[in-house]
Amino acid sequence: MKILHSSDWHLGKNLEGQSRLPEQEQFLNDFTRIAEENEIDVVFITGDIYDSGNPPAKAEQLFYDTLKNISKDGERLIVVIAGNHDSPERLTAARPLAMEHGIIMAGTPKTVVPEGTYGQHRVIASGEGYVEVEVHGERAVILLVPFPSEKRLNEFLYDTMAEEEEKQQSYKERIKELFGQLEVKFREDTINLVMAHIFASGVEETGSERSLALGGSYLVDGSCFPKTAQYIALGHIHRMQTVPGTGKRARYSGSPIHFNRKEVPYEKKVLKVDVSVGKSVEITEIPLQVYKPIEVWKCSSFLAAREKCQKNTDRDCWVYLEIRTDSYITEEQIKELKSWKKDILEITPVLPGQDGQEYDGQEEREKSFQELFLDFYKRERGAEPEEELVKMLFSIIEQEEEDEAVTAENQRTE
Ligand SMILES: [Mn+2]
């Protein structure tokens, strides 16, 4: 069985307010072509299809068009699970239509995928959190774990009468429990697979995921996944990588395009997985194009910036422009730069003495509020604030501080 694994498409996501849909459409065309060229049997999409639970209509249209093109009237099976950005109900609303095109959709860990014919394939058995499919005579059991929020996880694990004690288990313990309950569905005569949208420790975030790690509450680790799974297809992390401690069986495919400038150093890929009953898997990374690069241009002056913009008028790229200057950059100048180069996302003036000077935390703490404000203003506006404004602001703050001191004193004496 040949599987193609991709994730975190975030259709409809913006960059500094600019739409990425044209790039996403290019990727989806390539993805369809890759599935075709590699004679893929089953496509796995492991969550965060959309960037929001209420995606723009254009994003939904792109998704449905893509599914239809990939499935080729049910010739190819597609399995989709919801991520933390997706609305489970909204994502799976098209399920009645999807079935005849060979598309399986799961919104929550408790989803029961109906048994029956899916295009040219079949779901032979199913229950909460798993399906057994037959694809071209091969059978596979796939555990389906769409993003398990606290609530959805507890709904899966416990009935309403659950002991409070059970609910006190850590998130990681409960995920282990979930996989423990599901793993029994794996058999020796089937291919055994997992699809999950989950955040595993020991992997690197890129800053464009919506963090699930506040206080580590949503963190799991390699030991949570079933030992007998041949391949564990993961979603959530936007950089392609394997989960430590899983013998490279658990993999994040990562997102197909760079969502922010920090991701730029990492190549974007999709994963091809060759798997059959009782054998180890063969995994191939298929690199993707960069459809529209995100670039940072550091220019030594306004004139240098203008020249760079003129030279790159016809190139299709997103630009963060940093210009060294000892004065304002005027509205007129900004307009001129943008007339030469479209898709400038941000123009940042860098004042003398500012470059390369990152304050460390210690220094930052020792600065007074006044100093911090002046630094902040200079960084944001590229110039000193007017004296009048500063005086007014600080007089308001001083007054507040005095009032607070008086109130505190009064409370102590009450
Ligand atoms: Mn994501």
Residues whose N, C-alpha, C, O or C-beta is under 5 A from the ligand:
A	BS01	MN	D8 D48 E209 H236
